[in-house]
Amino acid sequence: MLRYLMQQYQGSLEDIDETLRIEPRHFGALSGRGLVELKLERYDDAVASFQAAGKVNPFMGQEKNVAVALSAKHRKQQQEMVRG
């Protein structure tokens, strides 16, 4: 969490990987991984992480996070098309 707040996203992923090594179904780590992947513009990975978190805890409403990731991906693709 601290590395994420300090915008040290690669280090944050390393912390998350360690957490998931110990507890593969850690909802917070899976969801947090999605947030980090969004910051790194890894949109497909973010969607997968949010979906994995949703499978662990289906009552947490990961659909919103998936929609955010897909919207961000779509915006980036549109920007790239405009730049051509």
C-alpha positions in Angstrom: 0.0 0.0 0.0 2.8 2.4 0.9 4.6 1.9 -2.4 1.3 2.4 -4.3 0.8 5.7 -2.5 4.3 6.7 -3.3 3.7 5.9 -7.0 6.3 3.1 -6.9 4.1 0.8 -8.9 6.6 -1.9 -9.7 7.5 -2.2 -6.1 3.9 -2.3 -5.2 3.4 -5.3 -7.6 6.3 -7.0 -5.9 4.6 -6.6 -2.5 1.3 -7.9 -4.0 3.1 -10.9 -5.5 4.5 -11.8 -2.1 1.1 -11.5 -0.5 -0.5 -13.7 -3.2 2.3 -16.2 -2.8 1.3 -16.6 0.8 -2.4 -16.3 0.3 -3.5 -16.7 -3.4 -7.1 -15.7 -2.6 -6.3 -12.5 -0.8 -9.1 -10.2 -2.1 -7.3 -6.9 -1.2 -4.2 -8.0 -3.0 -6.1 -9.1 -6.1 -8.1 -5.9 -6.2 -5.0 -3.8 -5.4 -3.2 -5.5 -8.2 -5.9 -4.3 -10.6 -5.4 -0.8 -9.4 -1.7 -0.9 -9.9 -2.1 -2.4 -13.4 -4.5 0.5 -14.2 -1.8 3.0 -13.3 0.7 1.1 -15.5 -1.8 1.1 -18.3 -2.0 -2.7 -18.4 -5.7 -2.7 -18.9 -6.2 -6.4 -19.8 -4.2 -7.4 -16.8 -6.3 -5.0 -14.6 -9.5 -6.6 -15.9 -8.2 -10.1 -15.1 -7.2 -9.0 -11.6 -10.5 -7.4 -10.9 -12.3 -10.5 -12.2 -10.2 -12.7 -10.0 -11.0 -10.5 -7.0 -14.7 -10.8 -7.9 -14.5 -14.6 -7.9 -13.0 -14.5 -4.4 -15.6 -12.1 -3.1 -18.5 -11.7 -5.4 -20.3 -9.3 -3.1 -17.7 -6.5 -3.5 -18.9 -5.4 -6.9 -15.8 -5.6 -9.1 -17.9 -4.8 -12.1 -17.3 -1.1 -11.6 -13.5 -1.6 -11.6 -13.7 -3.8 -14.7 -15.7 -1.1 -16.4 -13.2 1.6 -15.4 -10.3 -0.5 -16.8 -12.1 -1.2 -20.1 -13.0 2.5 -20.4 -9.4 3.6 -19.8 -8.2 1.0 -22.4 -10.8 2.3 -24.9 -9.7 6.0 -24.3 -6.1 5.1 -24.9 -6.8 3.3 -28.1 -8.8 6.2 -29.4 -6.0 8.6 -28.6 -3.5 6.4 -30.4 -5.8 6.3 -33.4 -6.1 10.1 -33.5 -2.3 10.4 -33.4 -2.2 7.8 -36.1 
